[in-house]
Structures are given as C-alpha cells and as structure tokens.
Amino acid sequence: MRVPILKQGDYLIAPIQSALSDADFLRMQNELVDQVGKLRSRGVIVDVTALDVMDSFATRTLRSTALMTRLRGAETVIVGVQPEVAFSMVQLGLTLRMEDVETALDLDEGLAFLDRQTKG
C-alpha cells in the first residue's frame, strides 16, 4: 500500500493509514527523502496513529528515515504512537532512540514542534 505524502507549507506529512509491508516502508522512506530535496521541505511528519503494531523493521526504517531526512536538511517527527504500541515496543526493546528521532502525541503537537525547530 502506498503512503500519501502531503505538502503543508514547508512540511511534508506522511499519514500511514494501514499496516505496511517492509517493501511499503522502504518505498515511503525513499519517497520522503526524495521529496524533501525536490520540495525543499524543512520538516517531515510521519503519522503512525493507525498502526496497532510496530515491528523491528518498521522501527528501524522510521529511525533511518529521520536520520536521512536530517542529512537532507529536514527535521522528522513521528506522531501518534498508540499506548499499546508504545508498551509493546518497550517490552520488546524496540526504540526510536530518542536522541535520533523526535516523537509527538499527535499531528498538532508535531506541527508545533517543527515550527519551533525550523522557525526558531
């Protein structure tokens, strides 16, 4: 399933609307990194609200996406991690390495974070 990438001002928003295969995660990663350069985006939000599971591949891919977009000049924020998903991730030892990846409760908080980071 393809993840839509929406442009809102200087930011890109990628709302993941259903479970993705590993190939879908990689496709999203490639498209985001490419679009950051093409659209000169200053920030990226990946909304995982609809996900009820985050496995190790998804977690690693989101972390590496954030690092890649940072190298391209954009901050990335992961928003919408559900309580059950957060609990499972911690129990399984899966982390987004908070020093590498910013997280926010929801889209509004993610946008506010990017505003502070990019316009500050």
Secondary structure per residue as TSV (DSSP state, phi and psi in degrees):
chain	resnum	aa	ss	phi	psi
A	1	M	-	360.0	134.7
A	2	R	-	-84.1	139.2
A	3	V	-	-94.2	123.7
A	4	P	-	-68.5	143.0
A	5	I	-	-116.3	113.6
A	6	L	E	-101.4	143.0
A	7	K	E	-104.0	127.9
A	8	Q	E	-132.0	101.6
A	9	G	T	61.2	-125.4
A	10	D	T	-86.2	5.3
A	11	Y	E	-116.6	154.2
A	12	L	E	-110.8	140.4
A	13	I	E	-124.7	125.4
A	14	A	E	-117.4	94.9
A	15	P	E	-83.9	113.7
A	16	I	-	-80.9	117.5
A	17	Q	-	-99.4	-10.7
A	18	S	S	-161.9	172.2
A	19	A	-	-56.5	140.3
A	20	L	-	-115.9	148.9
A	21	S	-	-78.1	168.8
A	22	D	H	-58.9	-41.2
A	23	A	H	-63.0	-37.8
A	24	D	H	-65.1	-40.6
A	25	F	H	-62.4	-42.7
A	26	L	H	-66.3	-38.7
A	27	R	H	-62.6	-44.2
A	28	M	H	-61.2	-44.2
A	29	Q	H	-58.5	-49.6
A	30	N	H	-61.1	-42.8
A	31	E	H	-66.2	-41.3
A	32	L	H	-63.9	-46.8
A	33	V	H	-61.9	-40.8
A	34	D	H	-65.9	-46.2
A	35	Q	H	-66.9	-32.1
A	36	V	H	-56.1	-44.4
A	37	G	H	-72.1	-45.7
A	38	K	H	-63.4	-40.3
A	39	L	H	-99.4	0.6
A	40	R	T	54.5	44.2
A	41	S	-	-73.7	145.6
A	42	R	S	-101.1	-13.1
A	43	G	E	-154.7	154.9
A	44	V	E	-134.2	135.0
A	45	I	E	-119.1	127.1
A	46	V	E	-110.1	115.6
A	47	D	E	-97.2	112.7
A	48	V	-	-105.9	19.2
A	49	T	T	-52.1	-39.0
A	50	A	T	-77.6	-9.6
A	51	L	-	-83.5	131.4
A	52	D	S	-104.6	1.3
A	53	V	-	-147.1	138.3
A	54	M	-	-129.9	106.3
A	55	D	-	-85.0	-180.0
A	56	S	H	-64.7	-36.5
A	57	F	H	-65.5	-45.9
A	58	A	H	-60.5	-43.4
A	59	T	H	-63.4	-47.9
A	60	R	H	-61.9	-40.1
A	61	T	H	-66.9	-41.3
A	62	L	H	-64.2	-41.1
A	63	R	H	-63.5	-45.9
A	64	S	H	-69.4	-31.8
A	65	T	H	-61.5	-44.9
A	66	A	H	-61.5	-41.2
A	67	L	H	-67.3	-41.1
A	68	M	H	-64.6	-44.7
A	69	T	H	-67.3	-32.7
A	70	R	H	-63.2	-40.1
A	71	L	H	-64.8	-24.2
A	72	R	T	-90.8	0.5
A	73	G	T	100.1	12.4
A	74	A	-	-124.5	139.2
A	75	E	E	-81.4	147.3
A	76	T	E	-122.2	139.0
A	77	V	E	-127.1	131.7
A	78	I	E	-96.4	124.8
A	79	V	E	-121.5	153.4
A	80	G	-	84.9	21.1
A	81	V	-	-65.0	119.0
A	82	Q	-	-70.1	151.4
A	83	P	H	-54.5	-42.6
A	84	E	H	-66.3	-36.7
A	85	V	H	-67.8	-44.6
A	86	A	H	-59.4	-44.6
A	87	F	H	-59.7	-48.8
A	88	S	H	-63.0	-41.3
A	89	M	H	-61.3	-43.9
A	90	V	H	-65.7	-43.0
A	91	Q	H	-61.7	-34.8
A	92	L	H	-89.2	-2.9
A	93	G	T	77.7	18.9
A	94	L	-	-89.9	127.2
A	95	T	-	-133.2	158.6
A	96	L	-	-94.2	9.1
A	97	R	-	48.2	87.1
A	98	M	T	-53.3	-23.5
A	99	E	T	-74.3	-18.6
A	100	D	T	-97.2	-34.8
A	101	V	-	-129.7	128.5
A	102	E	E	-84.2	146.4
A	103	T	E	-128.7	156.6
A	104	A	E	-145.5	158.1
A	105	L	S	-62.1	-45.4
A	106	D	S	-151.2	-177.7
A	107	L	H	-60.3	-42.9
A	108	D	H	-59.8	-45.3
A	109	E	H	-67.6	-34.6
A	110	G	H	-64.0	-43.7
A	111	L	H	-64.3	-40.8
A	112	A	H	-63.1	-41.1
A	113	F	H	-61.2	-47.9
A	114	L	H	-62.9	-38.1
A	115	D	H	-59.2	-44.7
A	116	R	H	-64.6	-41.0
A	117	Q	H	-72.5	-40.2
A	118	T	H	-95.7	-20.7
A	119	K	H	-111.6	-6.6
A	120	G	-	-57.0	360.0
